[in-house]
Amino acid sequence: MRSKLPNVGVTIFTEMSQLALAHHAINLGQGFPDYNPDALLMQCVSDAMLAGHNQYAPMAGVPTLREAVAEKVARLQGQEYDPGDEITITSGATEALASAMIALIHVGDEVILIDPSYDLYAPVVRLAGGITVRVPMTPPTARTKRFTIDWSALEAAIGPRTRMIVLNFPNNPTGTILGDGDLERLEKITQQHNVLLLSDEAYEHIVFDGEPHRSLASRPALADKTIVVSSFGKTFHATGWKIGYFCAPKALTAEIRKIHQFIVFSVPTPIQHGVAAYMRQHARLDQLPAFYQQKRDRLKAGLEGSAFRPLDSQGTFFLLVDTSALGNLKEKDLAQRLTIEHGVGTIPVSAFYEDPDDPSANHRLLRLCFAKQDQTLDRAVEALRAVRGVGA
């Protein structure tokens, strides 16, 4: 059989979760909560089922949910999208991203990915016939303690065949968010180059330390060229429901919907109605940053002084740790060893690069998910603090 993705196997998330399960390890690897969604949200979905909302939804999504998204984006980002022609409900952010890429990338188009980048992007670009161009972020140092975007390198990577730049902020895996200066640089780049922007903002409501989420939709000059993607599953602790959305100008939306309708047509009706009812309560969205910051701070404080030096996490529900104290093992080898020998599953950051085995992809960093119950985090901290560094 001739494979369309000959170099793609199971994802690192599946691999490490299976390893954690096999060794009864605490899974801080795959990004899902180990607690239920809000009881009120589950009640809203149940009520929708009992009310008879159990047949196909409109292809673009239940109107009340699209209207709720439009209201939220206008309230938080100042951008007004038409719920009828510019907002679409999808089977998770994953489907929105894939549908957008398949619809808008043509054979031979170049697509810029910012590494470390989420593992969905490159395979779908290839399926669409595109060519990936990788631009690495500047890795953290003892001074910066976080990844930063090299905007000069990104602009230098743009050529006559560049069709799209894929951005993911708040960033998985690094936890980096965009600042006002980043949006200004991006605006200048798009003024000089005719490129589309695909903005994966799945963690838009999970930002810390009083910082706002700066969506590309917040700048009209960027919104005109951008497909903004987000995830209700990430936002509402319900990753298994696989429900998300995208916002985009009318002409782009029309093309993406052509793909969406033949991949899934529509997504579960009662979940859409339930989420729409739940979203009317703004306070629950506004409480998310504090909810997750407490978990970030708990994990970070627990690891201070251990062999796992915490870096800064500005958003998402991930914390990177520097493992330099544990020697020169490749990140994946160390992650496997921690799972098997110490009972804690993590994700190597090198997995988010084009070649995970390349030395330039290995910065001795692991990604830990803190979207867990406090007792889960405490057990993981206890196990990780027992790991001794080289020479300790």
JOZI-V343020 format. One record per run of one state. SS is the DSSP state (h for helix, s for strand, l for the rest). FROM is the first residue (numbers start at 1). TO is the last residue. If there is no record, write none. Layout:
BEGIN
ss = <SS SS>
from = <FROM FROM>
to = <TO TO>
END
This chain:
BEGIN
ss = <l h l s l h l h l s l h l s l h l s l s l s l h l s l h l s l s l h l h l s h l h l s l h l h l h l h l s l s l s l h l h l s l s h l h l s l h l>
from = <1 12 23 26 28 39 51 63 78 87 91 92 105 110 116 120 128 131 137 138 139 148 149 151 157 162 169 180 193 196 201 207 208 216 219 220 224 226 232 236 239 242 244 248 250 264 269 280 282 287 288 304 309 311 315 316 318 323 324 327 331 343 344 346 347 349 353 359 362 365 370 374 386>
to = <11 22 25 27 38 50 62 77 86 90 91 104 109 115 119 127 130 136 137 138 147 148 150 156 161 168 179 192 195 200 206 207 215 218 219 223 225 231 235 238 241 243 247 249 263 268 279 281 286 287 303 308 310 314 315 317 322 323 326 330 342 343 345 346 348 352 358 361 364 369 373 385 392>
END
